[in-house]
Amino acid sequence: MAVLANRLDRLDTHALDWQRVRVATVGLSHADLVRSAESSAKLPFWPTDSISTDDLESALRDRHQADD
């Protein structure tokens, strides 16, 4: 979780459901987590600087599918 938190440190993550995120990270590598964080971080800048659990989970699912 530290990898994701560090990569998303410029965004407001207080509303993230970290338990849901943790479940979505199972089986992903450090590099997958970084790519997911960067991908999801591109989404929220307009109109807000926060990130949703759904956006992050979606990016993590995309990484799982890329590995298939």
PDB file with one MODEL, atoms N, CA, C and O in Angstrom:
MODEL        1
ATOM      1  N   MET A   1       0.815  -1.173   0.000  1.00  0.00           N
ATOM      2  CA  MET A   1       0.000   0.000   0.000  1.00  0.00           C
ATOM      3  C   MET A   1       0.873   1.257   0.000  1.00  0.00           C
ATOM      4  O   MET A   1       0.463   2.307  -0.495  1.00  0.00           O
ATOM      5  N   ALA A   2       2.053   1.142   0.547  1.00  0.00           N
ATOM      6  CA  ALA A   2       2.947   2.296   0.598  1.00  0.00           C
ATOM      7  C   ALA A   2       3.320   2.761  -0.807  1.00  0.00           C
ATOM      8  O   ALA A   2       3.470   3.959  -1.050  1.00  0.00           O
ATOM      9  N   VAL A   3       3.469   1.822  -1.723  1.00  0.00           N
ATOM     10  CA  VAL A   3       3.804   2.179  -3.110  1.00  0.00           C
ATOM     11  C   VAL A   3       2.711   3.074  -3.684  1.00  0.00           C
ATOM     12  O   VAL A   3       2.997   4.120  -4.267  1.00  0.00           O
ATOM     13  N   LEU A   4       1.470   2.662  -3.518  1.00  0.00           N
ATOM     14  CA  LEU A   4       0.364   3.450  -4.039  1.00  0.00           C
ATOM     15  C   LEU A   4       0.258   4.796  -3.327  1.00  0.00           C
ATOM     16  O   LEU A   4       0.104   5.835  -3.969  1.00  0.00           O
ATOM     17  N   ALA A   5       0.339   4.771  -2.018  1.00  0.00           N
ATOM     18  CA  ALA A   5       0.233   6.021  -1.254  1.00  0.00           C
ATOM     19  C   ALA A   5       1.324   7.002  -1.661  1.00  0.00           C
ATOM     20  O   ALA A   5       1.061   8.197  -1.797  1.00  0.00           O
ATOM     21  N   ASN A   6       2.530   6.518  -1.854  1.00  0.00           N
ATOM     22  CA  ASN A   6       3.629   7.401  -2.251  1.00  0.00           C
ATOM     23  C   ASN A   6       3.416   7.973  -3.648  1.00  0.00           C
ATOM     24  O   ASN A   6       3.674   9.155  -3.878  1.00  0.00           O
ATOM     25  N   ARG A   7       2.949   7.151  -4.579  1.00  0.00           N
ATOM     26  CA  ARG A   7       2.740   7.625  -5.946  1.00  0.00           C
ATOM     27  C   ARG A   7       1.570   8.592  -6.049  1.00  0.00           C
ATOM     28  O   ARG A   7       1.513   9.404  -6.972  1.00  0.00           O
ATOM     29  N   LEU A   8       0.636   8.509  -5.105  1.00  0.00           N
ATOM     30  CA  LEU A   8      -0.553   9.364  -5.127  1.00  0.00           C
ATOM     31  C   LEU A   8      -0.470  10.499  -4.119  1.00  0.00           C
ATOM     32  O   LEU A   8      -1.482  11.124  -3.801  1.00  0.00           O
ATOM     33  N   ASP A   9       0.720  10.769  -3.618  1.00  0.00           N
ATOM     34  CA  ASP A   9       0.866  11.718  -2.516  1.00  0.00           C
ATOM     35  C   ASP A   9       0.430  13.147  -2.828  1.00  0.00           C
ATOM     36  O   ASP A   9       0.182  13.921  -1.904  1.00  0.00           O
ATOM     37  N   ARG A  10       0.334  13.507  -4.076  1.00  0.00           N
ATOM     38  CA  ARG A  10      -0.099  14.866  -4.425  1.00  0.00           C
ATOM     39  C   ARG A  10      -1.613  14.988  -4.552  1.00  0.00           C
ATOM     40  O   ARG A  10      -2.146  16.081  -4.742  1.00  0.00           O
ATOM     41  N   LEU A  11      -2.288  13.866  -4.445  1.00  0.00           N
ATOM     42  CA  LEU A  11      -3.745  13.849  -4.553  1.00  0.00           C
ATOM     43  C   LEU A  11      -4.376  13.670  -3.177  1.00  0.00           C
ATOM     44  O   LEU A  11      -3.740  13.183  -2.242  1.00  0.00           O
ATOM     45  N   ASP A  12      -5.607  14.064  -3.078  1.00  0.00           N
ATOM     46  CA  ASP A  12      -6.380  13.869  -1.858  1.00  0.00           C
ATOM     47  C   ASP A  12      -6.867  12.417  -1.846  1.00  0.00           C
ATOM     48  O   ASP A  12      -7.739  12.048  -2.633  1.00  0.00           O
ATOM     49  N   THR A  13      -6.314  11.608  -0.967  1.00  0.00           N
ATOM     50  CA  THR A  13      -6.658  10.185  -0.899  1.00  0.00           C
ATOM     51  C   THR A  13      -7.442   9.838   0.357  1.00  0.00           C
ATOM     52  O   THR A  13      -7.649   8.659   0.646  1.00  0.00           O
ATOM     53  N   HIS A  14      -7.884  10.845   1.110  1.00  0.00           N
ATOM     54  CA  HIS A  14      -8.547  10.564   2.387  1.00  0.00           C
ATOM     55  C   HIS A  14      -9.837   9.761   2.225  1.00  0.00           C
ATOM     56  O   HIS A  14     -10.236   9.052   3.149  1.00  0.00           O
ATOM     57  N   ALA A  15     -10.487   9.858   1.081  1.00  0.00           N
ATOM     58  CA  ALA A  15     -11.748   9.151   0.874  1.00  0.00           C
ATOM     59  C   ALA A  15     -11.568   7.748   0.291  1.00  0.00           C
ATOM     60  O   ALA A  15     -12.542   7.014   0.125  1.00  0.00           O
ATOM     61  N   LEU A  16     -10.329   7.379  -0.019  1.00  0.00           N
ATOM     62  CA  LEU A  16     -10.098   6.039  -0.575  1.00  0.00           C
ATOM     63  C   LEU A  16     -10.445   4.960   0.438  1.00  0.00           C
ATOM     64  O   LEU A  16     -10.150   5.086   1.626  1.00  0.00           O
ATOM     65  N   ASP A  17     -11.068   3.913  -0.043  1.00  0.00           N
ATOM     66  CA  ASP A  17     -11.320   2.730   0.771  1.00  0.00           C
ATOM     67  C   ASP A  17     -10.113   1.822   0.582  1.00  0.00           C
ATOM     68  O   ASP A  17     -10.079   1.008  -0.341  1.00  0.00           O
ATOM     69  N   TRP A  18      -9.132   1.960   1.451  1.00  0.00           N
ATOM     70  CA  TRP A  18      -7.863   1.247   1.288  1.00  0.00           C
ATOM     71  C   TRP A  18      -8.030  -0.261   1.381  1.00  0.00           C
ATOM     72  O   TRP A  18      -7.224  -1.004   0.820  1.00  0.00           O
ATOM     73  N   GLN A  19      -9.066  -0.728   2.081  1.00  0.00           N
ATOM     74  CA  GLN A  19      -9.295  -2.179   2.141  1.00  0.00           C
ATOM     75  C   GLN A  19      -9.694  -2.705   0.763  1.00  0.00           C
ATOM     76  O   GLN A  19      -9.199  -3.749   0.339  1.00  0.00           O
ATOM     77  N   ARG A  20     -10.573  -2.003   0.065  1.00  0.00           N
ATOM     78  CA  ARG A  20     -10.944  -2.405  -1.300  1.00  0.00           C
ATOM     79  C   ARG A  20      -9.734  -2.348  -2.218  1.00  0.00           C
ATOM     80  O   ARG A  20      -9.533  -3.231  -3.052  1.00  0.00           O
ATOM     81  N   VAL A  21      -8.941  -1.320  -2.060  1.00  0.00           N
ATOM     82  CA  VAL A  21      -7.736  -1.176  -2.891  1.00  0.00           C
ATOM     83  C   VAL A  21      -6.779  -2.330  -2.610  1.00  0.00           C
ATOM     84  O   VAL A  21      -6.222  -2.920  -3.536  1.00  0.00           O
ATOM     85  N   ARG A  22      -6.591  -2.647  -1.346  1.00  0.00           N
ATOM     86  CA  ARG A  22      -5.682  -3.740  -0.962  1.00  0.00           C
ATOM     87  C   ARG A  22      -6.083  -5.050  -1.640  1.00  0.00           C
ATOM     88  O   ARG A  22      -5.230  -5.775  -2.152  1.00  0.00           O
ATOM     89  N   VAL A  23      -7.366  -5.346  -1.643  1.00  0.00           N
ATOM     90  CA  VAL A  23      -7.858  -6.576  -2.280  1.00  0.00           C
ATOM     91  C   VAL A  23      -7.533  -6.561  -3.773  1.00  0.00           C
ATOM     92  O   VAL A  23      -7.157  -7.588  -4.338  1.00  0.00           O
ATOM     93  N   ALA A  24      -7.678  -5.397  -4.411  1.00  0.00           N
ATOM     94  CA  ALA A  24      -7.442  -5.279  -5.852  1.00  0.00           C
ATOM     95  C   ALA A  24      -5.965  -5.403  -6.221  1.00  0.00           C
ATOM     96  O   ALA A  24      -5.642  -5.621  -7.388  1.00  0.00           O
ATOM     97  N   THR A  25      -5.065  -5.268  -5.248  1.00  0.00           N
ATOM     98  CA  THR A  25      -3.632  -5.326  -5.543  1.00  0.00           C
ATOM     99  C   THR A  25      -3.061  -6.741  -5.498  1.00  0.00           C
ATOM    100  O   THR A  25      -1.927  -6.963  -5.924  1.00  0.00           O
ATOM    101  N   VAL A  26      -3.817  -7.679  -4.998  1.00  0.00           N
ATOM    102  CA  VAL A  26      -3.318  -9.048  -4.839  1.00  0.00           C
ATOM    103  C   VAL A  26      -2.844  -9.582  -6.190  1.00  0.00           C
ATOM    104  O   VAL A  26      -3.576  -9.551  -7.180  1.00  0.00           O
ATOM    105  N   GLY A  27      -1.614 -10.070  -6.209  1.00  0.00           N
ATOM    106  CA  GLY A  27      -1.048 -10.677  -7.402  1.00  0.00           C
ATOM    107  C   GLY A  27      -0.341  -9.711  -8.337  1.00  0.00           C
ATOM    108  O   GLY A  27       0.214 -10.128  -9.354  1.00  0.00           O
ATOM    109  N   LEU A  28      -0.353  -8.432  -8.009  1.00  0.00           N
ATOM    110  CA  LEU A  28       0.309  -7.448  -8.868  1.00  0.00           C
ATOM    111  C   LEU A  28       1.718  -7.154  -8.365  1.00  0.00           C
ATOM    112  O   LEU A  28       1.986  -7.192  -7.164  1.00  0.00           O
ATOM    113  N   SER A  29       2.594  -6.867  -9.289  1.00  0.00           N
ATOM    114  CA  SER A  29       3.976  -6.535  -8.948  1.00  0.00           C
ATOM    115  C   SER A  29       4.085  -5.068  -8.539  1.00  0.00           C
ATOM    116  O   SER A  29       3.143  -4.291  -8.693  1.00  0.00           O
ATOM    117  N   HIS A  30       5.244  -4.712  -8.021  1.00  0.00           N
ATOM    118  CA  HIS A  30       5.543  -3.325  -7.670  1.00  0.00           C
ATOM    119  C   HIS A  30       5.357  -2.436  -8.897  1.00  0.00           C
ATOM    120  O   HIS A  30       4.764  -1.362  -8.798  1.00  0.00           O
ATOM    121  N   ALA A  31       5.856  -2.870 -10.040  1.00  0.00           N
ATOM    122  CA  ALA A  31       5.734  -2.096 -11.278  1.00  0.00           C
ATOM    123  C   ALA A  31       4.271  -1.925 -11.684  1.00  0.00           C
ATOM    124  O   ALA A  31       3.878  -0.859 -12.159  1.00  0.00           O
ATOM    125  N   ASP A  32       3.463  -2.974 -11.498  1.00  0.00           N
ATOM    126  CA  ASP A  32       2.034  -2.879 -11.805  1.00  0.00           C
ATOM    127  C   ASP A  32       1.359  -1.843 -10.915  1.00  0.00           C
ATOM    128  O   ASP A  32       0.510  -1.080 -11.376  1.00  0.00           O
ATOM    129  N   LEU A  33       1.737  -1.816  -9.648  1.00  0.00           N
ATOM    130  CA  LEU A  33       1.154  -0.847  -8.720  1.00  0.00           C
ATOM    131  C   LEU A  33       1.519   0.574  -9.123  1.00  0.00           C
ATOM    132  O   LEU A  33       0.675   1.470  -9.085  1.00  0.00           O
ATOM    133  N   VAL A  34       2.765   0.779  -9.506  1.00  0.00           N
ATOM    134  CA  VAL A  34       3.203   2.104  -9.946  1.00  0.00           C
ATOM    135  C   VAL A  34       2.426   2.529 -11.184  1.00  0.00           C
ATOM    136  O   VAL A  34       1.933   3.655 -11.254  1.00  0.00           O
ATOM    137  N   ARG A  35       2.315   1.636 -12.159  1.00  0.00           N
ATOM    138  CA  ARG A  35       1.572   1.965 -13.391  1.00  0.00           C
ATOM    139  C   ARG A  35       0.114   2.265 -13.096  1.00  0.00           C
ATOM    140  O   ARG A  35      -0.462   3.183 -13.679  1.00  0.00           O
ATOM    141  N   SER A  36      -0.485   1.501 -12.201  1.00  0.00           N
ATOM    142  CA  SER A  36      -1.886   1.728 -11.835  1.00  0.00           C
ATOM    143  C   SER A  36      -2.068   3.077 -11.169  1.00  0.00           C
ATOM    144  O   SER A  36      -3.006   3.810 -11.484  1.00  0.00           O
ATOM    145  N   ALA A  37      -1.182   3.404 -10.257  1.00  0.00           N
ATOM    146  CA  ALA A  37      -1.265   4.697  -9.573  1.00  0.00           C
ATOM    147  C   ALA A  37      -1.117   5.836 -10.560  1.00  0.00           C
ATOM    148  O   ALA A  37      -1.873   6.807 -10.512  1.00  0.00           O
ATOM    149  N   GLU A  38      -0.157   5.725 -11.445  1.00  0.00           N
ATOM    150  CA  GLU A  38       0.068   6.789 -12.424  1.00  0.00           C
ATOM    151  C   GLU A  38      -1.110   6.912 -13.383  1.00  0.00           C
ATOM    152  O   GLU A  38      -1.504   8.021 -13.745  1.00  0.00           O
ATOM    153  N   SER A  39      -1.665   5.795 -13.791  1.00  0.00           N
ATOM    154  CA  SER A  39      -2.810   5.807 -14.693  1.00  0.00           C
ATOM    155  C   SER A  39      -4.024   6.449 -14.026  1.00  0.00           C
ATOM    156  O   SER A  39      -4.686   7.300 -14.620  1.00  0.00           O
ATOM    157  N   SER A  40      -4.311   6.045 -12.809  1.00  0.00           N
ATOM    158  CA  SER A  40      -5.479   6.586 -12.112  1.00  0.00           C
ATOM    159  C   SER A  40      -5.267   8.038 -11.710  1.00  0.00           C
ATOM    160  O   SER A  40      -6.234   8.793 -11.610  1.00  0.00           O
ATOM    161  N   ALA A  41      -4.037   8.439 -11.481  1.00  0.00           N
ATOM    162  CA  ALA A  41      -3.750   9.821 -11.082  1.00  0.00           C
ATOM    163  C   ALA A  41      -3.995  10.794 -12.224  1.00  0.00           C
ATOM    164  O   ALA A  41      -4.208  11.981 -11.977  1.00  0.00           O
ATOM    165  N   LYS A  42      -3.970  10.329 -13.457  1.00  0.00           N
ATOM    166  CA  LYS A  42      -4.211  11.211 -14.597  1.00  0.00           C
ATOM    167  C   LYS A  42      -5.677  11.588 -14.722  1.00  0.00           C
ATOM    168  O   LYS A  42      -6.000  12.598 -15.348  1.00  0.00           O
ATOM    169  N   LEU A  43      -6.569  10.802 -14.142  1.00  0.00           N
ATOM    170  CA  LEU A  43      -8.002  11.003 -14.315  1.00  0.00           C
ATOM    171  C   LEU A  43      -8.586  12.199 -13.568  1.00  0.00           C
ATOM    172  O   LEU A  43      -9.406  12.915 -14.144  1.00  0.00           O
ATOM    173  N   PRO A  44      -8.211  12.450 -12.326  1.00  0.00           N
ATOM    174  CA  PRO A  44      -9.019  13.362 -11.518  1.00  0.00           C
ATOM    175  C   PRO A  44      -8.695  14.851 -11.574  1.00  0.00           C
ATOM    176  O   PRO A  44      -9.386  15.638 -10.928  1.00  0.00           O
ATOM    177  N   PHE A  45      -7.701  15.260 -12.298  1.00  0.00           N
ATOM    178  CA  PHE A  45      -7.250  16.637 -12.148  1.00  0.00           C
ATOM    179  C   PHE A  45      -8.288  17.685 -12.510  1.00  0.00           C
ATOM    180  O   PHE A  45      -8.217  18.809 -12.014  1.00  0.00           O
ATOM    181  N   TRP A  46      -9.227  17.356 -13.342  1.00  0.00           N
ATOM    182  CA  TRP A  46     -10.306  18.304 -13.637  1.00  0.00           C
ATOM    183  C   TRP A  46     -11.616  17.626 -13.326  1.00  0.00           C
ATOM    184  O   TRP A  46     -11.916  16.600 -13.936  1.00  0.00           O
ATOM    185  N   PRO A  47     -12.393  18.127 -12.435  1.00  0.00           N
ATOM    186  CA  PRO A  47     -12.334  19.407 -11.730  1.00  0.00           C
ATOM    187  C   PRO A  47     -11.743  19.334 -10.325  1.00  0.00           C
ATOM    188  O   PRO A  47     -11.736  20.342  -9.619  1.00  0.00           O
ATOM    189  N   THR A  48     -11.252  18.186  -9.903  1.00  0.00           N
ATOM    190  CA  THR A  48     -10.780  18.048  -8.521  1.00  0.00           C
ATOM    191  C   THR A  48      -9.404  17.402  -8.488  1.00  0.00           C
ATOM    192  O   THR A  48      -8.936  16.869  -9.494  1.00  0.00           O
ATOM    193  N   ASP A  49      -8.767  17.450  -7.340  1.00  0.00           N
ATOM    194  CA  ASP A  49      -7.462  16.809  -7.205  1.00  0.00           C
ATOM    195  C   ASP A  49      -7.536  15.594  -6.283  1.00  0.00           C
ATOM    196  O   ASP A  49      -6.533  15.184  -5.698  1.00  0.00           O
ATOM    197  N   SER A  50      -8.724  15.030  -6.161  1.00  0.00           N
ATOM    198  CA  SER A  50      -8.871  13.816  -5.363  1.00  0.00           C
ATOM    199  C   SER A  50      -9.006  12.625  -6.304  1.00  0.00           C
ATOM    200  O   SER A  50      -9.238  12.779  -7.503  1.00  0.00           O
ATOM    201  N   ILE A  51      -8.857  11.455  -5.741  1.00  0.00           N
ATOM    202  CA  ILE A  51      -8.955  10.226  -6.520  1.00  0.00           C
ATOM    203  C   ILE A  51      -9.980   9.328  -5.848  1.00  0.00           C
ATOM    204  O   ILE A  51     -10.063   9.267  -4.621  1.00  0.00           O
ATOM    205  N   SER A  52     -10.754   8.639  -6.661  1.00  0.00           N
ATOM    206  CA  SER A  52     -11.781   7.768  -6.091  1.00  0.00           C
ATOM    207  C   SER A  52     -11.286   6.330  -6.018  1.00  0.00           C
ATOM    208  O   SER A  52     -10.391   5.922  -6.758  1.00  0.00           O
ATOM    209  N   THR A  53     -11.880   5.587  -5.126  1.00  0.00           N
ATOM    210  CA  THR A  53     -11.574   4.166  -5.010  1.00  0.00           C
ATOM    211  C   THR A  53     -11.905   3.457  -6.320  1.00  0.00           C
ATOM    212  O   THR A  53     -11.159   2.585  -6.764  1.00  0.00           O
ATOM    213  N   ASP A  54     -13.014   3.831  -6.932  1.00  0.00           N
ATOM    214  CA  ASP A  54     -13.411   3.204  -8.197  1.00  0.00           C
ATOM    215  C   ASP A  54     -12.369   3.427  -9.289  1.00  0.00           C
ATOM    216  O   ASP A  54     -12.053   2.504 -10.040  1.00  0.00           O
ATOM    217  N   ASP A  55     -11.830   4.651  -9.384  1.00  0.00           N
ATOM    218  CA  ASP A  55     -10.806   4.939 -10.396  1.00  0.00           C
ATOM    219  C   ASP A  55      -9.554   4.102 -10.163  1.00  0.00           C
ATOM    220  O   ASP A  55      -8.987   3.549 -11.106  1.00  0.00           O
ATOM    221  N   LEU A  56      -9.130   4.012  -8.922  1.00  0.00           N
ATOM    222  CA  LEU A  56      -7.920   3.249  -8.612  1.00  0.00           C
ATOM    223  C   LEU A  56      -8.156   1.758  -8.832  1.00  0.00           C
ATOM    224  O   LEU A  56      -7.300   1.069  -9.386  1.00  0.00           O
ATOM    225  N   GLU A  57      -9.308   1.260  -8.403  1.00  0.00           N
ATOM    226  CA  GLU A  57      -9.619  -0.153  -8.633  1.00  0.00           C
ATOM    227  C   GLU A  57      -9.669  -0.464 -10.129  1.00  0.00           C
ATOM    228  O   GLU A  57      -9.198  -1.518 -10.557  1.00  0.00           O
ATOM    229  N   SER A  58     -10.220   0.419 -10.904  1.00  0.00           N
ATOM    230  CA  SER A  58     -10.284   0.227 -12.350  1.00  0.00           C
ATOM    231  C   SER A  58      -8.885   0.126 -12.950  1.00  0.00           C
ATOM    232  O   SER A  58      -8.629  -0.738 -13.789  1.00  0.00           O
ATOM    233  N   ALA A  59      -7.995   0.990 -12.528  1.00  0.00           N
ATOM    234  CA  ALA A  59      -6.617   0.950 -13.021  1.00  0.00           C
ATOM    235  C   ALA A  59      -5.929  -0.345 -12.598  1.00  0.00           C
ATOM    236  O   ALA A  59      -5.158  -0.916 -13.368  1.00  0.00           O
ATOM    237  N   LEU A  60      -6.199  -0.808 -11.390  1.00  0.00           N
ATOM    238  CA  LEU A  60      -5.613  -2.065 -10.919  1.00  0.00           C
ATOM    239  C   LEU A  60      -6.167  -3.251 -11.705  1.00  0.00           C
ATOM    240  O   LEU A  60      -5.422  -4.172 -12.039  1.00  0.00           O
ATOM    241  N   ARG A  61      -7.465  -3.238 -12.002  1.00  0.00           N
ATOM    242  CA  ARG A  61      -8.065  -4.305 -12.829  1.00  0.00           C
ATOM    243  C   ARG A  61      -7.430  -4.325 -14.215  1.00  0.00           C
ATOM    244  O   ARG A  61      -7.163  -5.391 -14.769  1.00  0.00           O
ATOM    245  N   ASP A  62      -7.193  -3.146 -14.767  1.00  0.00           N
ATOM    246  CA  ASP A  62      -6.547  -3.076 -16.084  1.00  0.00           C
ATOM    247  C   ASP A  62      -5.180  -3.748 -16.056  1.00  0.00           C
ATOM    248  O   ASP A  62      -4.807  -4.426 -17.013  1.00  0.00           O
ATOM    249  N   ARG A  63      -4.430  -3.569 -14.973  1.00  0.00           N
ATOM    250  CA  ARG A  63      -3.111  -4.205 -14.853  1.00  0.00           C
ATOM    251  C   ARG A  63      -3.266  -5.727 -14.756  1.00  0.00           C
ATOM    252  O   ARG A  63      -2.468  -6.465 -15.334  1.00  0.00           O
ATOM    253  N   HIS A  64      -4.276  -6.196 -14.038  1.00  0.00           N
ATOM    254  CA  HIS A  64      -4.511  -7.649 -13.972  1.00  0.00           C
ATOM    255  C   HIS A  64      -4.790  -8.194 -15.368  1.00  0.00           C
ATOM    256  O   HIS A  64      -4.263  -9.240 -15.747  1.00  0.00           O
ATOM    257  N   GLN A  65      -5.615  -7.487 -16.129  1.00  0.00           N
ATOM    258  CA  GLN A  65      -5.957  -7.941 -17.471  1.00  0.00           C
ATOM    259  C   GLN A  65      -4.758  -7.887 -18.405  1.00  0.00           C
ATOM    260  O   GLN A  65      -4.634  -8.724 -19.299  1.00  0.00           O
ATOM    261  N   ALA A  66      -3.886  -6.929 -18.214  1.00  0.00           N
ATOM    262  CA  ALA A  66      -2.680  -6.816 -19.046  1.00  0.00           C
ATOM    263  C   ALA A  66      -1.756  -8.005 -18.811  1.00  0.00           C
ATOM    264  O   ALA A  66      -1.006  -8.404 -19.702  1.00  0.00           O
ATOM    265  N   ASP A  67      -1.812  -8.568 -17.606  1.00  0.00           N
ATOM    266  CA  ASP A  67      -0.953  -9.709 -17.269  1.00  0.00           C
ATOM    267  C   ASP A  67      -1.526 -11.031 -17.789  1.00  0.00           C
ATOM    268  O   ASP A  67      -0.821 -12.039 -17.830  1.00  0.00           O
ATOM    269  N   ASP A  68      -2.798 -11.029 -18.183  1.00  0.00           N
ATOM    270  CA  ASP A  68      -3.426 -12.278 -18.660  1.00  0.00           C
ATOM    271  C   ASP A  68      -2.996 -12.638 -20.064  1.00  0.00           C
ATOM    272  O   ASP A  68      -3.434 -13.655 -20.602  1.00  0.00           O
TER     273      ASP A  68
ENDMDL
END
